[in-house]
C-alpha cells in the first residue's frame, strides 16, 4: 500500500471517533465492557449512566437516577407532547413517527424547564461557593435571572397541581442519599432556597414542581444542565410510547385536538365578496 493510500485509509478510520462503543464481528464492547457481561446485570438507568458518563454508577446513584426517570414518564393526554403523538397515530403514521412527533415539541417551554432550572441552580452554586449566606446569594442571583428571563421561574409552580405530588418523595430520596454520603445535598438546599425566595418576592407559595426536583437530582448526580433535557426526554418517551400504542389499538381516524362538534373561534373579517370590477 502506498503512503497516500495508507493516509487515506487512516483518515477514513478516524472520521468517526468514539469512546462509547467498539464493535467487531462477534464482539460488542460498551465503554470497554463486553455486552454479554452487562446483559442481566445492569439496570436500564445504570446503562444510561454508563453510556453517558463512561463508568458504572454506584447502586445508590443508579437508584436516584431511576427515581427521577420514573417520576417524569407521563402527565396525561392533555400534555402537548402526548396529545400530538396520539393525534399523529390517527393520521395513519407508524409508532416511530408518532413518537418522533411528540418528542419534537419538547422544547424550551414544554420539555426545557428542567434544563433551565439546572442552569439557575448552577449559577447560584457558582456564586455561592463556600459562602455561608446562601439565602442572600439566592435572592441576588434570582433577581438577575428574572431581569434576563422574565418572571416565570422554571421548575416552580404548576398549572395543574397546587402541590406537585412527585416532589416530596423525590426530595426525601435526595435527603437520604445525602445522609448516606452518596450526594452532597447542596443542590437540594439551593432548590429549597429558590422556593423560599420566590415566596418572599411574590407573597405567596409557588412550590417546586417536577422540573425543579429532577433538576435537583440531576445536578446532585453531576449531570450538566443540557443533559437535564435529554434525560427528561428519555423519561417522557416512555409515556409517549404508551399513549401512542394505546391510541393505535382504538383505530380512530384523524382525531383532532377537540371533538368535531366543538367549534374553534374564528376572529377574522366578516363574510365578503371579491370586487368583480377589479
C-alpha positions as CSV (number, residue, x, y, z in Angstrom):
1,X,0.0,0.0,0.0
2,X,1.3,3.4,-0.9
3,X,1.9,6.1,1.6
4,X,-1.0,8.2,0.1
5,X,-3.4,5.2,0.2
6,X,-2.4,4.5,3.8
7,X,-3.0,8.1,4.7
8,X,-6.5,8.0,3.1
9,X,-7.3,4.8,5.0
10,X,-6.1,6.3,8.3
11,X,-8.2,9.4,7.6
12,X,-11.3,7.3,6.9
13,X,-10.8,5.3,10.1
14,X,-10.5,8.5,12.1
15,X,-13.6,10.0,10.6
16,X,-15.9,8.7,13.3
17,X,-14.1,8.6,16.7
18,X,-16.0,7.4,19.7
19,X,-15.1,6.3,23.2
20,X,-18.5,4.8,23.7
21,X,-18.7,1.5,21.7
22,X,-16.3,-0.8,20.0
23,X,-17.8,-3.3,17.5
24,X,-16.2,-6.1,15.6
25,X,-17.7,-9.3,14.1
26,X,-19.0,-11.3,17.1
27,X,-17.9,-8.6,19.6
28,X,-19.6,-5.6,21.1
29,X,-17.9,-3.6,23.8
30,X,-19.7,-0.7,25.7
31,X,-17.2,1.6,27.4
32,X,-14.8,-1.4,27.5
33,X,-17.3,-3.9,28.9
34,X,-18.4,-6.8,26.8
35,X,-22.1,-6.5,26.2
36,X,-22.7,-10.1,27.4
37,X,-21.4,-9.1,30.8
38,X,-23.8,-6.1,31.0
39,X,-26.9,-8.0,30.0
40,X,-28.9,-9.1,33.1
41,X,-26.5,-7.3,35.4
42,X,-27.1,-3.6,34.7
43,X,-30.5,-1.9,35.0
44,X,-31.6,0.4,32.2
45,X,-30.8,3.6,34.3
46,X,-27.4,2.2,35.1
47,X,-26.8,1.6,31.4
48,X,-27.9,5.2,30.6
49,X,-25.3,6.3,33.2
50,X,-22.6,4.1,31.7
51,X,-23.2,5.3,28.2
52,X,-23.2,9.0,29.1
53,X,-20.6,9.1,31.9
54,X,-18.3,6.3,30.9
55,X,-18.4,4.4,34.2
56,X,-20.9,2.5,36.2
57,X,-22.9,4.4,38.8
58,X,-22.9,3.2,42.4
59,X,-26.1,1.3,43.3
60,X,-27.4,4.4,45.2
61,X,-26.6,6.7,42.3
62,X,-28.4,4.4,39.9
63,X,-31.5,4.2,42.2
64,X,-31.7,8.0,42.5
65,X,-31.4,8.5,38.7
66,X,-34.1,5.8,38.2
67,X,-36.5,7.5,40.6
68,X,-36.2,10.8,38.7
69,X,-36.8,9.0,35.4
70,X,-39.8,7.1,36.8
71,X,-41.4,10.3,38.1
72,X,-41.4,12.1,34.7
73,X,-42.8,9.4,32.4
74,X,-46.2,10.9,31.8
75,X,-48.6,13.7,32.6
76,X,-51.8,12.8,30.8
77,X,-53.2,13.1,27.3
78,X,-53.6,16.8,27.7
79,X,-49.8,17.3,27.8
80,X,-48.9,18.6,24.3
81,X,-46.2,16.0,23.5
82,X,-48.6,13.2,24.4
83,X,-51.6,14.7,22.6
84,X,-49.5,15.3,19.4
85,X,-48.3,11.7,19.4
86,X,-51.9,10.4,19.8
87,X,-53.2,12.7,17.0
88,X,-50.3,11.6,14.8
89,X,-51.4,8.0,15.2
90,X,-54.9,8.8,14.0
91,X,-53.4,10.2,10.8
92,X,-52.0,6.8,10.0
93,X,-48.4,7.1,10.8
94,X,-46.3,4.3,12.4
95,X,-45.3,4.2,16.0
96,X,-41.8,5.7,15.5
97,X,-43.3,8.6,13.6
98,X,-45.8,9.3,16.3
99,X,-43.1,9.2,19.0
100,X,-40.9,11.5,17.0
101,X,-43.8,13.9,16.5
102,X,-44.3,14.1,20.3
103,X,-40.6,14.3,21.1
104,X,-40.1,17.1,18.6
105,X,-42.2,19.5,20.6
106,X,-40.2,19.1,23.9
107,X,-38.7,22.5,23.5
108,X,-37.8,25.4,25.8
109,X,-41.4,25.7,27.3
110,X,-42.6,22.1,27.3
111,X,-39.6,20.0,28.0
112,X,-36.9,22.6,28.7
113,X,-37.6,24.0,32.2
114,X,-35.6,21.2,33.9
115,X,-32.5,22.2,32.0
116,X,-33.2,25.9,32.6
117,X,-33.7,25.2,36.3
118,X,-30.4,23.4,36.4
119,X,-28.8,26.4,34.9
120,X,-30.2,28.6,37.6
121,X,-29.1,26.2,40.3
122,X,-25.6,26.1,38.7
123,X,-25.4,29.9,38.7
124,X,-26.3,30.1,42.4
125,X,-23.8,27.3,43.2
126,X,-21.0,29.1,41.4
127,X,-21.7,32.4,43.1
128,X,-22.2,30.9,46.5
129,X,-19.0,28.8,46.6
130,X,-18.3,28.2,50.2
131,X,-20.2,31.3,51.4
132,X,-22.5,30.8,54.3
133,X,-25.3,33.3,53.4
134,X,-26.9,31.1,50.7
135,X,-30.3,33.0,51.2
136,X,-28.8,36.4,50.2
137,X,-26.9,35.0,47.3
138,X,-30.0,33.1,46.0
139,X,-32.0,36.3,46.2
140,X,-29.4,38.2,44.3
141,X,-29.0,35.6,41.5
142,X,-32.7,35.1,41.3
143,X,-33.2,38.9,40.8
144,X,-30.7,38.9,37.9
145,X,-32.3,35.7,36.4
146,X,-35.7,37.4,36.4
147,X,-34.3,40.6,34.8
148,X,-32.9,38.5,32.0
149,X,-35.6,35.8,31.6
150,X,-38.8,37.2,32.9
151,X,-40.9,36.5,36.0
152,X,-41.6,32.8,35.3
153,X,-39.1,30.7,37.2
154,X,-38.6,27.3,35.6
155,X,-39.0,24.4,38.0
156,X,-41.5,26.2,40.3
157,X,-45.3,26.4,40.1
158,X,-47.6,24.1,38.2
159,X,-50.6,24.9,36.1
160,X,-52.4,21.8,37.2
161,X,-51.1,20.9,40.7
162,X,-51.2,23.3,43.6
163,X,-48.6,21.0,45.1
164,X,-46.9,18.6,42.8
165,X,-47.2,15.1,44.4
166,X,-43.9,14.0,42.9
167,X,-41.7,16.5,44.7
168,X,-41.8,15.3,48.3
169,X,-40.9,11.6,47.7
170,X,-38.0,12.6,45.4
171,X,-36.7,15.2,47.8
172,X,-36.9,12.5,50.6
173,X,-34.7,10.2,48.4
174,X,-32.2,13.1,47.9
175,X,-32.1,13.7,51.6
176,X,-31.5,10.0,52.3
177,X,-28.8,9.9,49.7
178,X,-27.1,13.0,51.2
179,X,-27.2,11.4,54.7
180,X,-25.5,8.3,53.2
181,X,-22.8,10.4,51.5
182,X,-24.0,9.5,48.0
183,X,-24.6,13.2,47.1
184,X,-23.6,16.4,48.7
185,X,-27.1,17.8,49.2
186,X,-26.1,21.2,48.1
187,X,-28.5,21.5,45.2
188,X,-31.4,20.3,47.4
189,X,-30.6,23.3,49.7
190,X,-30.4,25.6,46.7
191,X,-33.7,24.4,45.4
192,X,-35.4,25.0,48.7
193,X,-33.8,28.5,49.0
194,X,-35.1,29.3,45.5
195,X,-38.6,28.2,46.6
196,X,-38.4,30.4,49.7
197,X,-37.0,33.4,47.7
198,X,-39.9,33.2,45.2
199,X,-42.4,33.1,48.0
200,X,-40.8,36.1,49.6
201,X,-40.9,38.0,46.3
202,X,-44.4,37.2,45.4
203,X,-46.0,37.0,48.8
204,X,-47.4,33.5,48.1
205,X,-46.1,30.0,47.9
206,X,-45.1,28.8,44.4
207,X,-43.9,25.3,45.2
208,X,-41.2,23.3,43.4
209,X,-42.5,21.1,40.6
210,X,-41.2,18.0,38.9
211,X,-38.8,20.0,36.7
212,X,-37.4,21.7,39.8
213,X,-36.9,18.5,41.8
214,X,-35.4,16.5,38.9
215,X,-33.1,19.4,38.4
216,X,-32.0,18.9,42.0
217,X,-31.4,15.2,41.4
218,X,-29.6,15.6,38.1
219,X,-27.4,18.4,39.5
220,X,-26.6,16.4,42.6
221,X,-25.6,13.5,40.4
222,X,-23.2,15.7,38.4
223,X,-25.0,15.9,35.1
224,X,-24.5,19.2,33.2
225,X,-27.7,21.3,32.5
226,X,-28.1,20.3,28.8
227,X,-28.2,16.7,29.8
228,X,-31.2,17.5,32.0
229,X,-33.4,18.0,28.9
230,X,-32.0,14.8,27.3
231,X,-32.8,12.7,30.4
232,X,-36.3,14.2,30.7
233,X,-36.9,13.3,27.0
234,X,-35.8,9.7,27.7
235,X,-38.3,9.5,30.5
236,X,-41.2,11.2,28.7
237,X,-40.6,9.0,25.7
238,X,-42.0,6.1,27.7
239,X,-45.3,7.9,28.2
240,X,-45.4,9.0,24.6
241,X,-44.8,5.3,23.5
242,X,-47.6,4.1,25.9
243,X,-50.1,6.6,24.7
244,X,-49.3,6.2,21.0
245,X,-49.7,2.4,21.4
246,X,-53.0,2.8,23.2
247,X,-54.3,5.1,20.6
248,X,-53.3,2.6,17.8
249,X,-55.5,0.0,19.4
250,X,-58.6,2.2,19.0
251,X,-58.2,2.6,15.3
252,X,-59.7,6.1,15.3
253,X,-59.1,8.2,12.2
254,X,-58.0,11.9,12.0
255,X,-58.6,12.8,15.6
256,X,-58.0,16.5,16.1
257,X,-57.4,18.5,19.3
258,X,-61.1,18.9,20.0
259,X,-64.3,16.9,19.3
260,X,-65.7,17.9,15.9
261,X,-68.9,19.2,17.4
262,X,-67.0,21.8,19.5
263,X,-66.0,24.6,17.0
264,X,-62.9,26.7,17.2
265,X,-63.2,30.5,17.4
266,X,-62.9,32.5,14.1
267,X,-61.8,36.1,14.6
268,X,-61.2,37.2,11.0
269,X,-63.2,39.5,8.7
270,X,-67.0,39.1,8.2
271,X,-68.0,37.3,5.0
272,X,-67.3,39.4,1.9
273,X,-67.1,39.1,-1.8
274,X,-64.4,39.9,-4.3
275,X,-64.9,43.2,-6.3
276,X,-66.0,41.9,-9.8
277,X,-64.5,45.0,-11.5
278,X,-61.1,44.6,-10.1
